[in-house]
Amino acid sequence: MKSAKDFFALWQYDLAREEKAAEDFALELGFCPLHTWQLLAFSSPWGTSMGYPKLLDRLSHEMRKLPKMPDVGQIVRHFVRSPGRCRVCRLLGEVEENYSRGLALLIQSAEGREAWRESHGLCLRHLGLLISVTNDPADIEFLINEAARRLEEMSENMRRFARKTKALQRGLLDRNEEKAYLRAMVHLVGEKYLAGAFE
């Protein structure tokens, strides 16, 4: 998502060079694991080494208070930002909601519905978000029916792919069949780069 890329490109710079950014970052306990790794992909070792010490110092200070406290494990787990609770998660949530509101307006017209039919649609998570900001039952029915139609098409394309591959008829595969498994995964769980699949 471009919003996340733009944020990380700017934030890694600010974190390394701006005292206030590093202080705020430490107060917020950084980012959730997914967005920590994504930030690291944008940052240099130098920038990371400049931006993270305040957070590490804060955590070190807090940890030294813990040995005699009850529920120490719970407190330590709290030091890791949970998904959905970091600054980037909130930013992306706002962007996604605004985008969903725009899509909800789009499908209210015949031209918008036709464009939707021609598109690849949304993953289930974002479809759920779009439906939650859509007030018209007819629009919701349209979205659900289109999503079901796409899932059926992908399912059939996957079956044809498997049959043709098993029968050594790879030359007969069309583009929809070859990529059906990837499209199905994107619709089920979203794009890989957005799902935190870091190795």
N, C-alpha and C positions, 0 to 999 in steps of 0.2 A: 504494500500500500504506500503510495507516494507520501502521504502525510507522515507516516512513521519514518520513512527514509529521510525526509526533510528535517524532521525533528532530531533524529540521531546525528545527522551531519552537523547541525548547529549545536546540539547539546554537547557532543564530544569536544568541540572547540571551547565552548563556554566553561565546561567542567574543568578543563586543563588550564584555563587562563583567568577565569573569574573567581575570585575568593568567595563571593556571595553565592554563586552557583554551587560550589563545592560544599559550602555550609548548609545550604538548603537541601542538597542531596543527602548529606549526613543526617539532617533532622528527619528527612522522609524515610530513612533507612534504605536508600537506593531504589532499585527497581525490582520487579518480580524476576524469577530466574530466566524466563524466556527473554524479557527485554534487557536483562543484564548481558546475556550472550549476544543479542542483536547489537547492543551498544558497543560491545567489545569488537564486533566485526567492523565497525566504523572507526574505531579508535586505534591510534598507534600505541605501542608499548610505552612511549614517553608520555603521551596524553593520559593514558590510564594511570601511569605512575604519578602524574601530577594531580589527577582528579579524585582518586580514591582514598588517599591517606586520611582525610578528615572523617570519612565514613568508617574506616578501619579503626581510627583512634576512638571514635564514639563507641563503637561496638566493644572495643577493648575495655574502655572505661565502664560501660554497662555490665560487662561480663564479670569484672572484678567485684561487683556488688552481689553477685548471685550465690556463691557457695552455700550460704546458710539459709537461703530463702526456700519456702515450699514451692513445689511445682516448677522447679528449675527447668526441666525439659520443655515444658509449655512456654516458658518465658523465652528460652533460646529459639524455639520454633517461631516465635513471634518476630524475631529479628529478621527473618526472611519474609520479604513482602509476598503476600499470596497473590496468585493471578487475579487480575481484575482490580487490584488495590494500588497499583503503582501509578505514577504520573503518566506513563505512556499508555497504560491500559485505559485510564480515564480519558486521555486525549483521543485515542482511537474509538472509544465508546461514543464520544460526542460526534466525531466525524461520521461514524457508521449510522448513528441516529439521524443526523442531518441528511445524509445521503438517502437513507430509507424514506424520509419524508418527501424528498424530491421524486423518488421512484413511485411513491404512493400517488403523487399528483400526476405523474406520467401515465399510469395505467387507467386513469379516469377517462381518457379520450380513446376513440377508436384507433387513431394513428399510434398512440402510445401502446395500446394492447397489441397491435400488429408488430410493432418494434419489439415488444417483449417476447412474442411468439418466435420471432426470428433470432433472438439472442440465445445465449447459453443458460440464462437464468442465474440463480444464486445457489450457494451451498445452503444446507438446511438451517444452519445457525443464523445466517443472514436473512434467509426466507422467513424464519420465525420472527426476527426483528422487524422486517418489513410488514408482516401481517399484524404485529402488535401496534404499529402506528397507522394502520389502515382501518378506517371506520366503516366503510361500505361493505355489507355482507356480499354483494355481487362481486366486488373487487377481490375479496378474500376467496370466494369460490373460484374465480378466474385463476388466481395465483396457485391455489391448491391443485386445481385440475391441470394447469400447465406443468407444474412440478411433477405430478404423477405421470403425465404423458412423457416427459423427458426421462424419468426414471425407467419407464417401460421401454422406451427406445434404447437407452443404454443397456438395459438388461438383454434385450434381443440382440443388439450388436455384440455384446460380450459372448453370448451363446454362439452366434455365427462365427466369431473370431475363433472360439475354442474348437468348433467343428472343423473349420477350414484348416486350422493349424494342425489338428490331430490327423486329418486326412491328407496332410502334405499338400494342401492347396493354397499355400501362402500367396501365390500370384493372383488369386481371386479376391484377396482381402481388399476392402475399400477403406478409405481414410477414417470413416466413422467407426468401423469395426476395430481397426488397429489401435485407436486411441480411446475406445470406450471404457476400458478399465481405469484409465487416468481420469477421464471426465467423471466417472462414477465416484471415485475417491474424492475429487474436488467437491462434488455436490454433497457427499456424505459428511466430510470433515473440514473442508476448506483447502486452500492452497498449502502446499508443503512448507513454503517459506514463511507463511503466516502462522503455521501450527507449531512452530518451535522444534522442527525436526533437525536438531543439530547433532552431529556425530563427532 
